[in-house]
Amino acid sequence: MKFTEVITRDTTSNWKCVIWKDSVTILGTGKSVKVIAKINGYEFQATFLPTGGMHMLPLNAKVIKAINHDIGDTVEIDFTTI
């Protein structure tokens, strides 16, 4: 699956992340979902975390550096659930 969103900062955790607004409809759940994600060719394992009827995909410093993008940048996320 693929979607495009802007990297932002979660106001609760202060983590850099991508908020996916349509996630519950597409994933069929409001619970955590483990994935293998790819951004700009960089593949990593992560977990979509539920937040306010949506999901966020946390992006740690290693991912941010590897994808060469940061807050405010639009990225395409390609992922498969595991």
C-alpha atoms as one frame of an Amber mdcrd trajectory, in Angstrom:
protein
   0.000   0.000   0.000   1.091   3.574  -0.596   0.085   6.988   0.653   1.559
  10.481   0.634   1.659  12.782   3.665   3.702  15.551   5.259   6.215  14.846
   8.032   5.048  16.576  11.196   5.642  16.534  14.942   3.137  14.760  17.174
   1.923  17.208  19.815   1.541  14.543  22.516   4.793  12.598  22.174   6.845
  15.290  20.398   7.999  12.598  17.931   8.593  13.327  14.257   6.005  11.317
  12.367   3.575  11.023   9.514  -0.128  11.201  10.394  -2.279   9.044   8.090
  -5.832  10.361   8.192  -7.461   7.501   6.203  -5.662   4.716   8.044  -8.550
   3.252  10.054 -10.716   2.874   6.943  -7.946   1.337   4.860  -6.313  -0.824
   7.562  -9.671  -1.853   9.033  -8.580  -1.245  12.622  -7.934   1.497  15.127
  -5.260  -0.589  16.857  -1.478  -0.660  16.367  -0.300  -2.212  13.094   3.258
  -3.473  12.505   4.667  -2.768   9.053   7.698  -2.841   6.834   7.785   0.693
   5.425   9.829   2.294   2.670  10.459   6.011   2.147  12.883   7.230  -0.542
  14.171   3.694  -0.973  14.974   3.330   2.751  13.224   0.296   4.245  12.534
  -0.016   7.955  10.273  -1.843  10.392   7.814   0.316  12.308   4.405   0.374
  13.947   1.461   2.551  12.991   0.232   3.858  16.344  -3.401   4.864  16.882
  -4.015   8.529  17.592  -7.396  10.243  17.591  -9.172   8.018  15.063  -6.109
   7.887  12.782  -2.616   6.396  12.899   0.817   7.950  13.117   4.021   6.421
  11.824   6.884   7.528  14.105  10.115   8.449  12.308  13.208   8.217  14.494
  16.429  10.150  13.861  17.968   7.272  11.896  15.016   7.203   9.483  14.915
  11.006   9.134  18.622  11.041   8.257  18.360   8.105   5.842  15.413   9.541
   3.891  16.939  13.043   3.809  13.605  14.666   4.691  12.313  16.435   7.790
   9.294  18.239   9.241   7.270  19.976   6.533   8.438  17.704   3.707   5.950
  15.607   1.773   6.917  11.941   1.450   5.429   8.832  -0.124   5.221   5.873
   2.238   5.076   2.389   0.723   4.370  -0.371   3.235   3.254  -3.920   3.883
   1.768  -5.195   7.109   3.635  -7.897   9.026
